[in-house]
Amino acid sequence: MKSLRMLVLLSAAVVTAGGAQIATAAVTHDSCLSVDARAIGQDLGHGRTTSTIFHAGILDGTTNAQLQITGGTPPVITLVGTGVLTTKDGTLTLGVAGTFNQATGAFETAGHVVAGTGIFAHATGALMFVGVEDLTSGRFTTTITGTVCLAHD
């Protein structure tokens, strides 16, 4: 379904779905980064999306998301899933939830960091993905905002 594909976008995508944040008592989070980025992507169908993130500093890279429809009232459906942001410095995994409008292609998802590797190991934070998908081609554009805090021992 095109609507499922679109929301999957948050491939990134992003979180009222709430995931457990990874942190330990020995880790402090004193390097928080404000995120104001853009992404261009493609709805791959079956709840999968991929995109390229730019203007994001250390978060420049790619996203992959897997989403599933959980309800809503058409044309607006609700979605939950997982988004993975991959950069040259590591990965961020987000638990995401949001809405997708099947009539207009507009979507909004939020995600909380649930895991990370490399420089993002033990990171915390939340990102919001707001955009629109072309319902004919499956291409989408997204604005990504929020905060990611890096852990320091």
N, C-alpha and C positions, 0 to 999 in steps of 0.2 A: 504494500500500500504506500502511496506517495506520502501520506501524512505520517506514517510510521517512519518512513525514511527520513523525513524532514526533521523530526524531533530527534532522531538518532544523531542528528547533526551535533548535537551537543556532545558530540564527539568531543567531543570534546567535552565537549563538551561538557556538568555543571550543575539549592540543594536542600532544599527542604526535605529531600529523601533521607537525609541524615546518614552519614556513615560514621563509623568509629574513627576518630582522629588518632593518629599514631603519635605518641609522645611518651617519654619516660621521665621519671623524676630527675634524672641526671642530665637532662637536655633542657637548654634554655632556648627561647625563640626571640632573639634580639635583632635579627636582620629581616625586617618585613619589607616586602616590595609591593608597591602599588602597581596594579596592572591596568593598562588602558590600551588594548591591542585590537587588531582586526584579524579576521580569518576568511578565507575563501575556500569553499569545499563542494563536495558532491555527495548526494544521497545515493547510496549504493543499493538500496532496497532491503527488505527483510529486517528493518530496524538498524541497519549499519550505515555509518557515515565516515567520511574522511575529510580532512581539511589541512590547509597550510596556514600557520599563524605567523604574522609579521608585525613589525612595530611593537614588539614585546620584550626587547632586550634579551635576557637569559631564557625567556620562554619562547623565543622564536623557534619554530619547529613544525611538527605535524600533530594532528589529533586523529584518533580512531574512537568511535563510540558504538555501543550496542545498546539499543533501547527497546522497550516493549510498552505497548498500550496498556494502561491500567484502568481506564474509564473515561469520564467526561461526558459532555452532551454535545454531539455533533452540531456544528462543524468543529467545535473546540474539544480536543481530546487531551488526556493527561498521559504522561510518560514517565518511566523511571528506567535507570540503567547505569552503565559504567562508561566513563570516558577516560582515555589515556592520552596525555600530552607527552610527546617524545621530543627531547632537545639534545643538543650535543653534550650537555652536562648531566643528563639523566632523564628520568621519567616521573611524572606526577599522575597518580590514579585518583579519579574523582567519582564519588557516588553522586548521581545526578537525578533531578526530577524537574518536570516543567509541563508546559502546555504547547500544543501545536494547533494552529487554525487551518483546517483542511480546505477552507474556501479561499483564504488569502495567502497562505504560505508563511504567515508570521509565527514566530516561535520565541519562547522565553524559557530558559532553563537555568537552574542554579545547581552548583555542585560544591561539595566539601571534600577537601583532600583526605583520602583514606589510606594512601600509601605513596611511597616515593623511593627512587633509587638515585645513586650518584649524589650530586649536590642537594638533591631534594629528599634524601633519606631523612625521615622523621620530621618533614615539613608539615605545617598546618596551614589552614587558610580556606577561603571560599572564593569562587568565581561565578560570575553571572554571564550568561550567553544570551544575547538578544539579536535577532536577525530575521531574515526572510528568505524563503526558498522559492525559486521559480518552479511552479508546479508542473510545467511542461518538460523542462530539462533536468530537474533535480539539483541544479547548481544553487548554492546559497552563499550569502555573505553574513558575517556575524561580527558584532562588537563584543569584546570580552573585557569585563571590568572586575575588580576585586582586589584581594590581598593574598599574598603567599609569604609565609614566614619561614625562613630557613633555620634549621636547628644548629646550635653550636654546643659542643661539649664543654 
